[in-house]
């Protein structure tokens, strides 16, 4: 029994502190902890689902990830630190809201660009039609 | 259709076809993990069967294969003999380690009794180790070089060819 206890005490899973350092925020508990857990988990993509967030997915991986988010918030880790921790392991894929940088910026820029081109083309066409009508 | 519209349409279609073409050329199982090139996250986990703790740090200086699996994962049944055969073949040069997540010890012991075992199998409580390695589904396998750096990751059940090709990167 003592040997088992010693073995269990030696068990050490990888810890967020290894990767994102000490907590920068305030340790949460109670209702605030539950609310923030859902908020932060909703920013993370479930790695085995089709476009579902960790907050919404019933998969075991997502449940483990949500439990880890809760634990990190309870230890005082900030949203930014927690997202960095998951991004470090899973890559930017795990973030449901892509960051505005590099190729990802196209996700934000391209729709606006397409809209702008559309407006220009439509206005050019309208102007041409007006000119024809004017004649 | 006027020329500018045709030009813009062609350019957009060409860009989409190029992206599709590049994507189709990728092997979805050879995942480019952000963990590749980084030190493997440290852990010390309980070994199934013996109850002893295996510390990854103790395996420094030995190329290591970490295989994440579970007894509820069907492809893991297919992969298990490949791992056992190769562990017996390369056991003196490479350390194989199994990490089981989201599972119970009794099921793991039954699995290993029935299907054999040739390397330590560790229990990952609450999936924390799997998360630190960026594991999504099982099986997933990480290849570590002598310095403990992750040099390759394979997602899905490995064949002997796949295992040995990745192993070469770890032994190099």
Interface residues (C-beta under 8 A of the other chain):
Chain A: X3 X4 X7 X8 X10 X11 X12 X13 X14 X18 X19 X47 X48 X60 X61 X64 X65 X67 X68 X86 X87 X88 X89 X90 X91 X117 X121
Chain B: X5 X8 X33 X34 X35 X41 X42 X43 X44 X45 X46 X51 X52 X53 X55 X101 X102 X124 X125 X126 X127 X128 X129 X130 X131 X132 X133 X134 X135 X136 X137
